[in-house]
Amino acid sequence: MARIAGDEEETTVSDGGKPMRLWGGRFESGPADALARLSVSVHFDWRLVPYDLMASRAHARVLNRAGLLTDEELERMIGALDDLETACKTGEFRPTVADEDVHTALERGLLERLGSLGGKLRAGRSRNDQIATDLRLYLRDHVRTIISRLVELETALMAQAATHADTAAPGMTHLQHAQPVSFGHQLLAHVHAFARDIDRLIDWDKRAAISPLGSGALAGSSLPLDPVVVAEELGFSAAAPNSMDAVADRDFAAEFLFDAAMIGVHLSRLGEEIVLWASQEFRWIEMDDAYSTGSSIMPQKKNPDVAELARGKSGRLIGNLMSMLTVLKGLPLTYNRDLQEDKEPVFDTVDTLLLVLPAVAGLVSTMRVNTARMSATASDGFALATDLAELLVRKGVAFRDAHEAVGHLVVYCQVNDVDLGEVSDEDLAKVSPHLTPDVRDVLNVPGALAARKAHGGTAPDRVRDQIAALREAVDAQAAWASGS
């Protein structure tokens, strides 16, 4: 057995056989070895087999309706395609070193089963519209799996948020203590980001659900075929209205990679926070042993590798988007061989997401929260200063004056090494006449949380409202992904 090595994976192929090409009729000799090696893509596009065969069945039926395949020929063609798919699944049929791409290999398999009848399937289509169709089918299928994995992560975050709706934590801006928040509220902030990612993917599917099959190489076909019927059979919402755009368009791939890059950014942000929360300085959480690793030299270490890898893998996702946009920039209509480079970034992105998302969901669902440590530090750094300023506003003081008075109080506390609630009545009055003894009424964390009860606020009751609304939204996302 020979092996063809790709950038990210290897596909085992069989040796031997006459070179199988779909384009050699006008050539007196075969391609140079260097060209053949450069052109080969079967080692990475082999994963498109089920989608190529699905499209081939639909195309065979259209040829039959057009009178270009008899009913008996159609039956034999469908049977051979079904048999070929089974052989591909079992490994009985594999690409050879002579196969240029997935289409070439599958046509060889069809010819082996049907002889000259297998060659009839090529009528009215080109590799140009085939690959554009296959990649759309592949992505539309895998996006649903990606959404299912995102739903699992959302669910894990919401479960932790429900447990910790009343748990106070230091809310931060610039990574500095700012105001106390519900830890559940902070976890739900990540859920909202992932929910937007899913909404983008669902919206993406509307634009991806256009069938290029029937566009041929670029100009359509003179044969009496019906691309609309093919589109319906393959689950697309419409057939492409312009054959040139259909074979050249990779917007759907670039848009998917952008959506995936945003998922990567959101995973990276969650990963960064988990790394901080698990640090000795924070000690907000402890990771389960199943989602941690140790050190080869330091016995005491418990490393947040899942969170770090999620953070690191975002670079691949962003890089794949940049790769795709760079390939597409400046390509003239219609198909250009540059577009061979569209698949590896897409495949790598799909693989990366399906690898990372379950690991992060497992990490989140099993992490243990140190509620005592978190709550004890929620008011550190004079984090209740804003509550004090807002109390003065409720008493009729202009916010500008209230902000300045509380700012002076913070300076006093820093100089005298005391907290806001430890300043005497006399010293409060010296700092500002607005600071009367009753200001201490707001200087407690539970009260600060409960006070932020407006829509979208961090009050525990609002957190529970968020969870209820998100559960409904996440259920709808899961239903869309499953097709129910």
ZAMARGU-4260 file (C-alpha; in steps of 0.2 Angstrom, whole numbers, plus 5000, padded with zeros to 4 digits):
<rodrens>
0) 5000/5000/5000 | 5006/5018/4996 | 5002/5033/5006 | 4998/5050/5000 | 5002/5063/5014
5) 4992/5079/5016 | 4996/5094/5027 | 4984/5087/5041 | 4980/5069/5037 | 4986/5054/5027
10) 4974/5044/5016 | 4979/5026/5012 | 4978/5022/4993 | 4980/5007/4983 | 4995/5006/4970
15) 4992/5001/4952 | 4980/5004/4938 | 4981/5015/4922 | 4980/5033/4926 | 4962/5039/4927
20) 4959/5056/4921 | 4943/5065/4916 | 4951/5077/4904 | 4965/5069/4893 | 4956/5067/4876
25) 4965/5081/4867 | 4982/5078/4875 | 4995/5067/4867 | 5004/5063/4883 | 5001/5062/4901
30) 5006/5076/4913 | 5023/5078/4920 | 5026/5070/4937 | 5028/5087/4945 | 5012/5093/4938
35) 5003/5077/4943 | 5009/5078/4961 | 5004/5096/4962 | 4987/5093/4955 | 4982/5078/4966
40) 4969/5082/4979 | 4961/5065/4982 | 4971/5063/4998 | 4960/5077/5006 | 4944/5078/4996
45) 4941/5059/4998 | 4930/5064/5013 | 4917/5071/5000 | 4913/5053/4994 | 4895/5052/5001
50) 4891/5069/4995 | 4898/5066/4978 | 4888/5050/4977 | 4872/5058/4983 | 4874/5071/4969
55) 4877/5058/4957 | 4861/5049/4961 | 4851/5065/4959 | 4860/5068/4942 | 4857/5051/4936
60) 4838/5053/4939 | 4838/5070/4930 | 4847/5061/4915 | 4833/5048/4915 | 4819/5061/4916
65) 4828/5069/4901 | 4828/5053/4891 | 4846/5051/4892 | 4846/5036/4903 | 4833/5022/4901
70) 4824/5016/4916 | 4834/5000/4916 | 4850/5010/4914 | 4845/5021/4929 | 4841/5006/4940
75) 4858/4999/4936 | 4867/5016/4938 | 4859/5018/4955 | 4863/5001/4961 | 4881/5003/4956
80) 4882/5020/4965 | 4875/5011/4980 | 4887/4997/4979 | 4901/5009/4977 | 4896/5019/4992
85) 4896/5003/5002 | 4913/4998/4996 | 4920/5015/5000 | 4913/5014/5018 | 4921/4997/5021
90) 4937/5001/5013 | 4935/4989/4999 | 4936/5003/4986 | 4950/5016/4989 | 4958/5029/4978
95) 4974/5025/4969 | 4990/5035/4967 | 4984/5038/4949 | 4967/5046/4954 | 4968/5065/4953
100) 4953/5069/4964 | 4938/5061/4972 | 4927/5063/4956 | 4941/5054/4946 | 4942/5040/4958
105) 4923/5037/4959 | 4921/5038/4941 | 4934/5024/4940 | 4924/5014/4952 | 4908/5016/4942
110) 4916/5011/4926 | 4923/4995/4935 | 4905/4991/4939 | 4896/4997/4924 | 4908/4998/4909
115) 4903/5011/4896 | 4887/5014/4905 | 4896/5022/4919 | 4903/5035/4907 | 4885/5041/4903
120) 4884/5049/4920 | 4896/5063/4915 | 4884/5070/4903 | 4878/5088/4908 | 4890/5091/4922
125) 4908/5096/4926 | 4920/5094/4940 | 4917/5113/4942 | 4899/5111/4947 | 4902/5095/4956
130) 4914/5101/4968 | 4904/5117/4971 | 4889/5106/4975 | 4899/5093/4986 | 4907/5106/4997
135) 4890/5114/5000 | 4882/5098/5004 | 4897/5093/5016 | 4896/5110/5025 | 4878/5110/5027
140) 4878/5093/5035 | 4893/5097/5046 | 4887/5114/5052 | 4872/5105/5060 | 4884/5094/5070
145) 4894/5109/5075 | 4879/5117/5081 | 4874/5102/5091 | 4892/5103/5099 | 4889/5121/5103
150) 4872/5117/5111 | 4881/5105/5122 | 4893/5119/5128 | 4879/5131/5130 | 4870/5118/5141
155) 4885/5115/5152 | 4887/5134/5154 | 4869/5136/5159 | 4869/5122/5171 | 4884/5130/5180
160) 4875/5147/5179 | 4859/5140/5187 | 4869/5133/5201 | 4878/5150/5204 | 4865/5163/5201
165) 4867/5169/5219 | 4886/5167/5219 | 4894/5184/5220 | 4910/5186/5210 | 4922/5201/5206
170) 4916/5209/5190 | 4931/5216/5180 | 4935/5229/5167 | 4953/5230/5161 | 4956/5215/5172
175) 4953/5226/5187 | 4940/5224/5200 | 4925/5235/5195 | 4908/5229/5202 | 4902/5213/5210
180) 4892/5202/5199 | 4883/5186/5199 | 4895/5172/5193 | 4880/5165/5184 | 4878/5181/5175
185) 4896/5180/5169 | 4894/5162/5163 | 4878/5167/5154 | 4888/5181/5145 | 4898/5167/5136
190) 4881/5158/5132 | 4875/5173/5123 | 4891/5174/5113 | 4889/5156/5107 | 4871/5158/5104
195) 4875/5172/5092 | 4887/5161/5083 | 4874/5148/5081 | 4862/5161/5074 | 4875/5166/5062
200) 4877/5148/5056 | 4858/5146/5054 | 4858/5162/5044 | 4873/5156/5034 | 4863/5140/5029
205) 4850/5151/5020 | 4864/5157/5008 | 4873/5140/5007 | 4857/5131/5002 | 4859/5135/4983
210) 4863/5121/4971 | 4876/5124/4958 | 4873/5107/4950 | 4868/5109/4932 | 4879/5124/4929
215) 4892/5113/4920 | 4909/5120/4918 | 4902/5138/4918 | 4888/5140/4905 | 4875/5127/4909
220) 4871/5113/4898 | 4862/5111/4881 | 4855/5095/4887 | 4837/5095/4893 | 4841/5094/4911
225) 4832/5102/4926 | 4843/5110/4939 | 4828/5115/4950 | 4823/5097/4952 | 4841/5092/4956
230) 4841/5106/4969 | 4825/5100/4977 | 4831/5082/4978 | 4847/5087/4987 | 4839/5097/5000
235) 4843/5114/4993 | 4831/5128/4993 | 4834/5134/4975 | 4845/5131/4960 | 4859/5144/4956
240) 4852/5158/4945 | 4868/5161/4936 | 4879/5147/4930 | 4895/5157/4930 | 4893/5163/4948
245) 4888/5146/4954 | 4904/5138/4949 | 4915/5152/4955 | 4906/5156/4971 | 4915/5152/4987
250) 4907/5165/4997 | 4898/5151/5007 | 4915/5144/5012 | 4923/5160/5017 | 4907/5165/5027
255) 4907/5148/5036 | 4926/5151/5040 | 4922/5168/5047 | 4908/5161/5058 | 4920/5148/5064
260) 4933/5161/5067 | 4921/5170/5078 | 4917/5154/5087 | 4936/5152/5090 | 4937/5170/5097
265) 4923/5166/5109 | 4931/5149/5114 | 4948/5158/5116 | 4940/5171/5128 | 4932/5158/5138
270) 4948/5148/5138 | 4957/5163/5144 | 4945/5166/5159 | 4946/5148/5164 | 4965/5149/5164
275) 4964/5164/5176 | 4950/5157/5187 | 4961/5141/5189 | 4976/5151/5194 | 4983/5151/5211
280) 4980/5170/5211 | 4962/5168/5208 | 4957/5151/5214 | 4939/5153/5209 | 4938/5135/5201
285) 4946/5118/5202 | 4946/5108/5186 | 4941/5090/5186 | 4956/5078/5184 | 4949/5071/5168
290) 4950/5088/5160 | 4968/5093/5167 | 4985/5087/5165 | 5001/5087/5175 | 5019/5092/5174
295) 5033/5080/5169 | 5044/5088/5182 | 5033/5097/5195 | 5022/5085/5204 | 5010/5098/5211
300) 5005/5105/5194 | 4987/5104/5188 | 4987/5112/5171 | 4972/5120/5161 | 4977/5112/5145
305) 4959/5111/5138 | 4957/5129/5140 | 4974/5133/5134 | 4972/5123/5118 | 4955/5131/5115
310) 4963/5147/5116 | 4977/5141/5104 | 4966/5133/5092 | 4958/5149/5088 | 4973/5154/5079
315) 4970/5140/5066 | 4952/5145/5064 | 4957/5163/5061 | 4971/5158/5049 | 4960/5147/5039
320) 4949/5162/5036 | 4964/5172/5030 | 4970/5158/5019 | 4953/5157/5010 | 4951/5176/5008
325) 4968/5177/5001 | 4965/5163/4988 | 4949/5171/4983 | 4956/5188/4981 | 4957/5194/4963
330) 4951/5177/4954 | 4943/5181/4938 | 4927/5172/4933 | 4924/5158/4932 | 4933/5142/4939
335) 4951/5143/4942 | 4963/5129/4949 | 4967/5141/4964 | 4950/5135/4970 | 4958/5118/4974
340) 4964/5127/4990 | 4946/5130/4996 | 4944/5113/5004 | 4958/5110/5016 | 4955/5126/5026
345) 4936/5121/5027 | 4940/5103/5032 | 4953/5108/5045 | 4941/5121/5053 | 4927/5108/5054
350) 4939/5095/5062 | 4946/5108/5074 | 4929/5113/5080 | 4923/5096/5082 | 4938/5092/5092
355) 4938/5107/5103 | 4920/5109/5107 | 4917/5093/5117 | 4932/5095/5127 | 4928/5113/5132
360) 4910/5107/5136 | 4917/5093/5147 | 4929/5105/5156 | 4915/5117/5160 | 4902/5104/5166
365) 4914/5096/5178 | 4923/5111/5185 | 4920/5115/5204 | 4918/5133/5209 | 4926/5140/5225
370) 4911/5150/5230 | 4918/5155/5247 | 4934/5162/5239 | 4924/5171/5225 | 4912/5179/5236
375) 4925/5185/5248 | 4934/5194/5235 | 4918/5201/5226 | 4920/5219/5235 | 4939/5220/5234
380) 4946/5235/5226 | 4932/5246/5232 | 4921/5238/5220 | 4905/5245/5229 | 4910/5263/5225
385) 4898/5264/5210 | 4884/5258/5222 | 4888/5272/5234 | 4888/5285/5220 | 4871/5279/5213
390) 4864/5280/5231 | 4869/5299/5231 | 4861/5301/5214 | 4845/5294/5221 | 4846/5307/5235
395) 4846/5321/5222 | 4865/5323/5220 | 4871/5326/5202 | 4881/5311/5196 | 4896/5322/5192
400) 4897/5328/5211 | 4893/5310/5217 | 4907/5303/5207 | 4919/5316/5213 | 4914/5313/5232
405) 4916/5295/5231 | 4932/5296/5222 | 4939/5307/5236 | 4933/5294/5248 | 4942/5280/5239
410) 4958/5290/5240 | 4955/5293/5259 | 4953/5274/5261 | 4969/5270/5251 | 4979/5283/5262
415) 4972/5276/5278 | 4971/5258/5273 | 4953/5255/5277 | 4938/5249/5267 | 4923/5260/5262
420) 4912/5254/5276 | 4926/5257/5289 | 4926/5276/5288 | 4919/5285/5303 | 4904/5296/5302
425) 4915/5311/5306 | 4928/5307/5292 | 4914/5304/5280 | 4908/5321/5283 | 4925/5328/5281
430) 4927/5320/5264 | 4910/5327/5258 | 4894/5333/5265 | 4885/5321/5254 | 4892/5306/5263
435) 4880/5304/5278 | 4880/5289/5289 | 4866/5280/5279 | 4878/5278/5264 | 4884/5262/5273
440) 4867/5254/5269 | 4872/5250/5251 | 4890/5244/5256 | 4886/5225/5255 | 4888/5213/5241
445) 4871/5204/5241 | 4862/5221/5241 | 4873/5227/5227 | 4868/5212/5216 | 4850/5213/5220
450) 4849/5231/5216 | 4854/5228/5198 | 4837/5221/5193 | 4834/5230/5177 | 4833/5220/5161
455) 4849/5213/5157 | 4856/5216/5175 | 4866/5205/5186 | 4853/5203/5200 | 4850/5184/5203
460) 4832/5185/5198 | 4837/5192/5182 | 4850/5179/5180 | 4836/5166/5182 | 4825/5175/5169
465) 4840/5174/5157 | 4842/5156/5159 | 4824/5152/5156 | 4824/5163/5140 | 4841/5155/5134
470) 4834/5137/5137 | 4820/5140/5125 | 4832/5148/5112 | 4845/5134/5114 | 4831/5121/5113
475) 4826/5129/5096 | 4844/5128/5090 | 4845/5110/5095 | 4829/5106/5085 | 4836/5115/5070
480) 4852/5106/5070 | 4843/5089/5071 | 4831/5094/5058 | 4816/5092/5069
</rodrens>
